[in-house]
């Protein structure tokens, strides 16, 4: 299997898995109301996936842990955390993170 086909397969399987995790409980329960605990669980699934994708890129370089003042990606991370806490909007956080990271990489 070629590396590009493997990457596409991982993305598709990730999508299907996340879709099923979010869709199946509602399909099974149907019109019945869900519990507060279940609603809380479902609310944090996208955030968990988002964090898992970001952590490796920010804190690892060449397979090694990279926490240093020379790690330029830490500054945008801290700014995005502040934006996330202030506005509580994941869409705004993603867009702001992309723009801030682009600016940091241009410096």
C-alpha positions as CSV (number, residue, x, y, z in Angstrom):
1,X,0.0,0.0,0.0
2,X,1.4,3.4,-1.0
3,X,1.9,6.0,1.7
4,X,-0.7,8.4,0.2
5,X,-3.3,5.6,0.0
6,X,-2.5,4.7,3.6
7,X,-3.0,8.4,4.7
8,X,-6.3,8.6,2.8
9,X,-7.4,5.3,4.3
10,X,-6.6,6.6,7.9
11,X,-8.6,9.8,7.2
12,X,-11.6,7.9,5.9
13,X,-11.6,5.4,8.7
14,X,-11.2,8.2,11.2
15,X,-14.2,10.0,9.7
16,X,-16.3,6.9,9.7
17,X,-15.4,6.1,13.3
18,X,-16.2,9.6,14.5
19,X,-19.4,9.7,12.6
20,X,-20.5,6.4,14.0
21,X,-19.6,7.4,17.6
22,X,-21.8,10.5,17.2
23,X,-24.6,9.1,15.1
24,X,-25.3,5.6,16.4
25,X,-26.4,6.5,19.9
26,X,-29.0,8.9,18.5
27,X,-30.1,6.4,15.9
28,X,-30.5,3.7,18.6
29,X,-32.3,6.0,21.1
30,X,-34.4,7.6,18.4
31,X,-36.9,10.2,19.6
32,X,-36.2,9.6,23.3
33,X,-34.4,12.3,25.2
34,X,-30.8,11.6,26.3
35,X,-29.3,12.0,29.7
36,X,-27.1,15.0,30.8
37,X,-24.1,12.7,31.1
38,X,-24.5,11.4,27.6
39,X,-24.9,15.0,26.2
40,X,-21.8,16.0,28.1
41,X,-19.8,13.1,26.6
42,X,-20.9,13.8,23.1
43,X,-20.0,17.5,23.4
44,X,-16.4,16.8,24.2
45,X,-15.6,14.2,21.4
46,X,-14.7,16.8,18.7
47,X,-12.5,18.7,21.2
48,X,-10.7,15.5,22.2
49,X,-9.9,14.7,18.5
50,X,-8.8,18.3,17.9
51,X,-6.4,18.2,20.9
52,X,-5.0,14.8,19.8
53,X,-4.1,16.2,16.4
54,X,-2.5,19.3,17.7
55,X,-0.4,18.0,20.5
56,X,1.9,15.9,18.4
57,X,2.6,18.7,16.0
58,X,3.3,21.3,18.7
59,X,5.3,19.2,21.3
60,X,7.2,16.7,19.1
61,X,9.9,17.3,16.6
62,X,11.7,14.4,14.9
63,X,10.0,11.9,17.2
64,X,11.5,13.6,20.3
65,X,9.7,15.8,22.9
66,X,10.4,19.4,22.0
67,X,9.6,21.8,24.8
68,X,11.9,24.7,24.5
69,X,11.9,28.5,24.1
70,X,13.1,27.9,20.5
71,X,9.8,26.1,19.8
72,X,7.9,28.8,17.8
73,X,4.7,26.8,17.9
74,X,4.3,27.3,21.7
75,X,3.5,31.0,21.4
76,X,0.5,30.5,19.0
77,X,-0.7,27.7,21.2
78,X,-0.8,29.9,24.3
79,X,-2.6,32.6,22.3
80,X,-5.2,30.2,21.0
81,X,-5.7,28.8,24.5
82,X,-6.4,32.4,25.7
83,X,-8.8,32.9,22.8
84,X,-10.6,29.6,23.5
85,X,-11.0,30.4,27.2
86,X,-12.3,33.9,26.5
87,X,-14.8,33.1,23.7
88,X,-15.6,29.4,24.1
89,X,-15.9,28.9,20.4
90,X,-14.0,26.0,18.7
91,X,-14.5,27.5,15.2
92,X,-13.0,30.8,16.2
93,X,-10.1,28.9,17.9
94,X,-9.4,26.8,14.8
95,X,-9.4,29.9,12.5
96,X,-7.4,32.0,14.9
97,X,-4.9,29.1,15.4
98,X,-4.4,28.8,11.7
99,X,-3.8,32.5,11.2
100,X,-1.6,32.9,14.2
101,X,0.5,29.8,13.2
102,X,0.8,31.1,9.7
103,X,2.1,34.5,11.0
104,X,4.5,32.8,13.3
105,X,5.9,30.6,10.5
106,X,6.4,33.7,8.4
107,X,8.5,35.4,11.0
